[in-house]
Amino acid sequence: MEASPKARKLDIGPPDYRQFLHPVVKENYGQWKYHENLRPGVLVHVSETGAEIYTVRAGSPRLVNIDFVRRICDLADRYADGFLRFTSRNNIEFMLPNKENIDPLIAELEGMGIPVGGTGKIIHNMLHSQGWIHCHTPASADASGITKSVMDELYEYFTAKELPHRVKIAFACCTACCGGIFWSDIAILALHRRPPRVNHDYVWRVCEIPTTLASCPVTAIKPTYVDGKTSVTIDEDKCVYCGNCYSICSACEIIDPVNDVLSIWAGGKLANARSEPMLAKLVVPSLPSNPPRWPEVVSAVKNIVEVYAQNARKYERLGEWINRIGWPRFFELTGFEFTKYHIDDFKHAGQTYKKSVQLKF
């Protein structure tokens, strides 16, 4: 009799998520009746069978060391049967079947300096791109530092202070937008404002010309010869300062600490609830990058949050509030200056693209 073939094991892609689910979640999969936000950072999901599972959400930095992870895992072992997960917005979520463990867990988290919150009608943890830690094209801006500065100032809005609706903030170091900023209520975008400076002495040594040319999305790079050696030239009228060429060819130096700036955007939304998804729009075109606390950026973001809190209706997202009152009124309330940079003259924007599941015939 022919032996049955062995199942092939692959290490490609993520493992099956079901093996990490809490037993209560597995037993009630697809049977959840409703959930409630008991307080900022604490949720309860109730099944049709009557089973309950509690979630405690804590905000954490995106970049953590192994000691931090071990301490978090120790808390999960003691209070959550060893089950926790890290969310896309850098939260830590503990799954607790035992309601009595909620307060002791929160007490230990706060004792470690880890805030509990980020659920319901408050500010959610800030999403950000890699910054100087990993990426090589950030526009002279430290993602982790700016994120901490902003969230330090808005701490009370993460842990307790209620808003008309949830507010999601994101940061991206360049126009590649790793932070997914344009779907966020408030976004910070670092911008290059000058084309790359080509170091002709190094192009022929460290760069592959065909791939460097192919990296440019607007065909602004052309091959050339300088002093008899292969190099490239950049059409400054075409260049959009994206930094893609620097990713391929380090001799195309894009980082400029003098001219790189930070911009503020507002009004994005990914949800289909009440209205279609929206892309954030430019609010402040240029703010200086002033470490270590970036006061200009922090002040602008807090200003938007507080004006929104005072003027929006209940359950109205920030972008929905802006659309209701109009952008001129928004600039009047926030005190931001309207400039020529706010005028969108791009001719090929996908204004007619369907971005929602809200279909009407």
Secondary structure as a PSIPRED ss2 file (coil, helix, strand):
# PSIPRED VFORMAT (PSIPRED V4.0)

   1 M C   1.000  0.000  0.000
   2 E C   1.000  0.000  0.000
   3 A C   1.000  0.000  0.000
   4 S C   1.000  0.000  0.000
   5 P C   1.000  0.000  0.000
   6 K C   1.000  0.000  0.000
   7 A C   1.000  0.000  0.000
   8 R C   1.000  0.000  0.000
   9 K C   1.000  0.000  0.000
  10 L C   1.000  0.000  0.000
  11 D C   1.000  0.000  0.000
  12 I C   1.000  0.000  0.000
  13 G C   1.000  0.000  0.000
  14 P C   1.000  0.000  0.000
  15 P C   1.000  0.000  0.000
  16 D C   1.000  0.000  0.000
  17 Y H   0.000  1.000  0.000
  18 R H   0.000  1.000  0.000
  19 Q H   0.000  1.000  0.000
  20 F H   0.000  1.000  0.000
  21 L C   1.000  0.000  0.000
  22 H C   1.000  0.000  0.000
  23 P H   0.000  1.000  0.000
  24 V H   0.000  1.000  0.000
  25 V H   0.000  1.000  0.000
  26 K H   0.000  1.000  0.000
  27 E H   0.000  1.000  0.000
  28 N C   1.000  0.000  0.000
  29 Y C   1.000  0.000  0.000
  30 G C   1.000  0.000  0.000
  31 Q C   1.000  0.000  0.000
  32 W E   0.000  0.000  1.000
  33 K E   0.000  0.000  1.000
  34 Y E   0.000  0.000  1.000
  35 H E   0.000  0.000  1.000
  36 E E   0.000  0.000  1.000
  37 N E   0.000  0.000  1.000
  38 L E   0.000  0.000  1.000
  39 R E   0.000  0.000  1.000
  40 P C   1.000  0.000  0.000
  41 G C   1.000  0.000  0.000
  42 V E   0.000  0.000  1.000
  43 L E   0.000  0.000  1.000
  44 V E   0.000  0.000  1.000
  45 H E   0.000  0.000  1.000
  46 V E   0.000  0.000  1.000
  47 S E   0.000  0.000  1.000
  48 E C   1.000  0.000  0.000
  49 T C   1.000  0.000  0.000
  50 G C   1.000  0.000  0.000
  51 A C   1.000  0.000  0.000
  52 E E   0.000  0.000  1.000
  53 I E   0.000  0.000  1.000
  54 Y E   0.000  0.000  1.000
  55 T E   0.000  0.000  1.000
  56 V E   0.000  0.000  1.000
  57 R E   0.000  0.000  1.000
  58 A E   0.000  0.000  1.000
  59 G E   0.000  0.000  1.000
  60 S C   1.000  0.000  0.000
  61 P C   1.000  0.000  0.000
  62 R C   1.000  0.000  0.000
  63 L C   1.000  0.000  0.000
  64 V C   1.000  0.000  0.000
  65 N C   1.000  0.000  0.000
  66 I H   0.000  1.000  0.000
  67 D H   0.000  1.000  0.000
  68 F H   0.000  1.000  0.000
  69 V H   0.000  1.000  0.000
  70 R H   0.000  1.000  0.000
  71 R H   0.000  1.000  0.000
  72 I H   0.000  1.000  0.000
  73 C H   0.000  1.000  0.000
  74 D H   0.000  1.000  0.000
  75 L H   0.000  1.000  0.000
  76 A H   0.000  1.000  0.000
  77 D H   0.000  1.000  0.000
  78 R H   0.000  1.000  0.000
  79 Y H   0.000  1.000  0.000
  80 A C   1.000  0.000  0.000
  81 D C   1.000  0.000  0.000
  82 G C   1.000  0.000  0.000
  83 F C   1.000  0.000  0.000
  84 L E   0.000  0.000  1.000
  85 R E   0.000  0.000  1.000
  86 F E   0.000  0.000  1.000
  87 T C   1.000  0.000  0.000
  88 S C   1.000  0.000  0.000
  89 R C   1.000  0.000  0.000
  90 N C   1.000  0.000  0.000
  91 N E   0.000  0.000  1.000
  92 I E   0.000  0.000  1.000
  93 E E   0.000  0.000  1.000
  94 F E   0.000  0.000  1.000
  95 M E   0.000  0.000  1.000
  96 L E   0.000  0.000  1.000
  97 P C   1.000  0.000  0.000
  98 N C   1.000  0.000  0.000
  99 K H   0.000  1.000  0.000
 100 E H   0.000  1.000  0.000
 101 N H   0.000  1.000  0.000
 102 I H   0.000  1.000  0.000
 103 D H   0.000  1.000  0.000
 104 P H   0.000  1.000  0.000
 105 L H   0.000  1.000  0.000
 106 I H   0.000  1.000  0.000
 107 A H   0.000  1.000  0.000
 108 E H   0.000  1.000  0.000
 109 L H   0.000  1.000  0.000
 110 E H   0.000  1.000  0.000
 111 G H   0.000  1.000  0.000
 112 M C   1.000  0.000  0.000
 113 G C   1.000  0.000  0.000
 114 I C   1.000  0.000  0.000
 115 P C   1.000  0.000  0.000
 116 V E   0.000  0.000  1.000
 117 G C   1.000  0.000  0.000
 118 G C   1.000  0.000  0.000
 119 T C   1.000  0.000  0.000
 120 G C   1.000  0.000  0.000
 121 K C   1.000  0.000  0.000
 122 I C   1.000  0.000  0.000
 123 I E   0.000  0.000  1.000
 124 H C   1.000  0.000  0.000
 125 N C   1.000  0.000  0.000
 126 M C   1.000  0.000  0.000
 127 L E   0.000  0.000  1.000
 128 H E   0.000  0.000  1.000
 129 S C   1.000  0.000  0.000
 130 Q C   1.000  0.000  0.000
 131 G H   0.000  1.000  0.000
 132 W H   0.000  1.000  0.000
 133 I H   0.000  1.000  0.000
 134 H C   1.000  0.000  0.000
 135 C C   1.000  0.000  0.000
 136 H C   1.000  0.000  0.000
 137 T C   1.000  0.000  0.000
 138 P C   1.000  0.000  0.000
 139 A C   1.000  0.000  0.000
 140 S C   1.000  0.000  0.000
 141 A C   1.000  0.000  0.000
 142 D C   1.000  0.000  0.000
 143 A H   0.000  1.000  0.000
 144 S H   0.000  1.000  0.000
 145 G H   0.000  1.000  0.000
 146 I H   0.000  1.000  0.000
 147 T H   0.000  1.000  0.000
 148 K H   0.000  1.000  0.000
 149 S H   0.000  1.000  0.000
 150 V H   0.000  1.000  0.000
 151 M H   0.000  1.000  0.000
 152 D H   0.000  1.000  0.000
 153 E H   0.000  1.000  0.000
 154 L C   1.000  0.000  0.000
 155 Y H   0.000  1.000  0.000
 156 E H   0.000  1.000  0.000
 157 Y H   0.000  1.000  0.000
 158 F H   0.000  1.000  0.000
 159 T H   0.000  1.000  0.000
 160 A C   1.000  0.000  0.000
 161 K C   1.000  0.000  0.000
 162 E C   1.000  0.000  0.000
 163 L C   1.000  0.000  0.000
 164 P C   1.000  0.000  0.000
 165 H C   1.000  0.000  0.000
 166 R C   1.000  0.000  0.000
 167 V E   0.000  0.000  1.000
 168 K C   1.000  0.000  0.000
 169 I E   0.000  0.000  1.000
 170 A E   0.000  0.000  1.000
 171 F E   0.000  0.000  1.000
 172 A E   0.000  0.000  1.000
 173 C C   1.000  0.000  0.000
 174 C C   1.000  0.000  0.000
 175 T C   1.000  0.000  0.000
 176 A C   1.000  0.000  0.000
 177 C C   1.000  0.000  0.000
 178 C C   1.000  0.000  0.000
 179 G C   1.000  0.000  0.000
 180 G C   1.000  0.000  0.000
 181 I H   0.000  1.000  0.000
 182 F H   0.000  1.000  0.000
 183 W H   0.000  1.000  0.000
 184 S C   1.000  0.000  0.000
 185 D C   1.000  0.000  0.000
 186 I E   0.000  0.000  1.000
 187 A E   0.000  0.000  1.000
 188 I E   0.000  0.000  1.000
 189 L E   0.000  0.000  1.000
 190 A E   0.000  0.000  1.000
 191 L E   0.000  0.000  1.000
 192 H C   1.000  0.000  0.000
 193 R C   1.000  0.000  0.000
 194 R C   1.000  0.000  0.000
 195 P C   1.000  0.000  0.000
 196 P C   1.000  0.000  0.000
 197 R E   0.000  0.000  1.000
 198 V E   0.000  0.000  1.000
 199 N C   1.000  0.000  0.000
 200 H H   0.000  1.000  0.000
 201 D H   0.000  1.000  0.000
 202 Y H   0.000  1.000  0.000
 203 V H   0.000  1.000  0.000
 204 W H   0.000  1.000  0.000
 205 R H   0.000  1.000  0.000
 206 V H   0.000  1.000  0.000
 207 C C   1.000  0.000  0.000
 208 E C   1.000  0.000  0.000
 209 I H   0.000  1.000  0.000
 210 P H   0.000  1.000  0.000
 211 T H   0.000  1.000  0.000
 212 T H   0.000  1.000  0.000
 213 L H   0.000  1.000  0.000
 214 A H   0.000  1.000  0.000
 215 S C   1.000  0.000  0.000
 216 C C   1.000  0.000  0.000
 217 P C   1.000  0.000  0.000
 218 V C   1.000  0.000  0.000
 219 T C   1.000  0.000  0.000
 220 A C   1.000  0.000  0.000
 221 I E   0.000  0.000  1.000
 222 K E   0.000  0.000  1.000
 223 P E   0.000  0.000  1.000
 224 T E   0.000  0.000  1.000
 225 Y E   0.000  0.000  1.000
 226 V E   0.000  0.000  1.000
 227 D C   1.000  0.000  0.000
 228 G C   1.000  0.000  0.000
 229 K E   0.000  0.000  1.000
 230 T E   0.000  0.000  1.000
 231 S E   0.000  0.000  1.000
 232 V E   0.000  0.000  1.000
 233 T E   0.000  0.000  1.000
 234 I E   0.000  0.000  1.000
 235 D C   1.000  0.000  0.000
 236 E C   1.000  0.000  0.000
 237 D C   1.000  0.000  0.000
 238 K C   1.000  0.000  0.000
 239 C C   1.000  0.000  0.000
 240 V C   1.000  0.000  0.000
 241 Y C   1.000  0.000  0.000
 242 C C   1.000  0.000  0.000
 243 G C   1.000  0.000  0.000
 244 N H   0.000  1.000  0.000
 245 C H   0.000  1.000  0.000
 246 Y H   0.000  1.000  0.000
 247 S H   0.000  1.000  0.000
 248 I H   0.000  1.000  0.000
 249 C C   1.000  0.000  0.000
 250 S C   1.000  0.000  0.000
 251 A C   1.000  0.000  0.000
 252 C E   0.000  0.000  1.000
 253 E E   0.000  0.000  1.000
 254 I C   1.000  0.000  0.000
 255 I C   1.000  0.000  0.000
 256 D C   1.000  0.000  0.000
 257 P C   1.000  0.000  0.000
 258 V C   1.000  0.000  0.000
 259 N C   1.000  0.000  0.000
 260 D C   1.000  0.000  0.000
 261 V E   0.000  0.000  1.000
 262 L E   0.000  0.000  1.000
 263 S E   0.000  0.000  1.000
 264 I E   0.000  0.000  1.000
 265 W E   0.000  0.000  1.000
 266 A E   0.000  0.000  1.000
 267 G C   1.000  0.000  0.000
 268 G C   1.000  0.000  0.000
 269 K E   0.000  0.000  1.000
 270 L C   1.000  0.000  0.000
 271 A C   1.000  0.000  0.000
 272 N C   1.000  0.000  0.000
 273 A C   1.000  0.000  0.000
 274 R C   1.000  0.000  0.000
 275 S C   1.000  0.000  0.000
 276 E C   1.000  0.000  0.000
 277 P C   1.000  0.000  0.000
 278 M E   0.000  0.000  1.000
 279 L C   1.000  0.000  0.000
 280 A C   1.000  0.000  0.000
 281 K E   0.000  0.000  1.000
 282 L E   0.000  0.000  1.000
 283 V E   0.000  0.000  1.000
 284 V E   0.000  0.000  1.000
 285 P E   0.000  0.000  1.000
 286 S E   0.000  0.000  1.000
 287 L E   0.000  0.000  1.000
 288 P C   1.000  0.000  0.000
 289 S C   1.000  0.000  0.000
 290 N C   1.000  0.000  0.000
 291 P C   1.000  0.000  0.000
 292 P C   1.000  0.000  0.000
 293 R C   1.000  0.000  0.000
 294 W C   1.000  0.000  0.000
 295 P H   0.000  1.000  0.000
 296 E H   0.000  1.000  0.000
 297 V H   0.000  1.000  0.000
 298 V H   0.000  1.000  0.000
 299 S H   0.000  1.000  0.000
 300 A H   0.000  1.000  0.000
 301 V H   0.000  1.000  0.000
 302 K H   0.000  1.000  0.000
 303 N H   0.000  1.000  0.000
 304 I H   0.000  1.000  0.000
 305 V H   0.000  1.000  0.000
 306 E H   0.000  1.000  0.000
 307 V H   0.000  1.000  0.000
 308 Y H   0.000  1.000  0.000
 309 A H   0.000  1.000  0.000
 310 Q H   0.000  1.000  0.000
 311 N H   0.000  1.000  0.000
 312 A C   1.000  0.000  0.000
 313 R C   1.000  0.000  0.000
 314 K C   1.000  0.000  0.000
 315 Y C   1.000  0.000  0.000
 316 E C   1.000  0.000  0.000
 317 R C   1.000  0.000  0.000
 318 L H   0.000  1.000  0.000
 319 G H   0.000  1.000  0.000
 320 E H   0.000  1.000  0.000
 321 W H   0.000  1.000  0.000
 322 I H   0.000  1.000  0.000
 323 N H   0.000  1.000  0.000
 324 R H   0.000  1.000  0.000
 325 I H   0.000  1.000  0.000
 326 G C   1.000  0.000  0.000
 327 W H   0.000  1.000  0.000
 328 P H   0.000  1.000  0.000
 329 R H   0.000  1.000  0.000
 330 F H   0.000  1.000  0.000
 331 F H   0.000  1.000  0.000
 332 E H   0.000  1.000  0.000
 333 L H   0.000  1.000  0.000
 334 T H   0.000  1.000  0.000
 335 G C   1.000  0.000  0.000
 336 F C   1.000  0.000  0.000
 337 E C   1.000  0.000  0.000
 338 F C   1.000  0.000  0.000
 339 T C   1.000  0.000  0.000
 340 K H   0.000  1.000  0.000
 341 Y H   0.000  1.000  0.000
 342 H H   0.000  1.000  0.000
 343 I C   1.000  0.000  0.000
 344 D C   1.000  0.000  0.000
 345 D C   1.000  0.000  0.000
 346 F C   1.000  0.000  0.000
 347 K C   1.000  0.000  0.000
 348 H C   1.000  0.000  0.000
 349 A C   1.000  0.000  0.000
 350 G C   1.000  0.000  0.000
 351 Q C   1.000  0.000  0.000
 352 T C   1.000  0.000  0.000
 353 Y C   1.000  0.000  0.000
 354 K C   1.000  0.000  0.000
 355 K C   1.000  0.000  0.000
 356 S C   1.000  0.000  0.000
 357 V C   1.000  0.000  0.000
 358 Q C   1.000  0.000  0.000
 359 L C   1.000  0.000  0.000
 360 K C   1.000  0.000  0.000
 361 F C   1.000  0.000  0.000
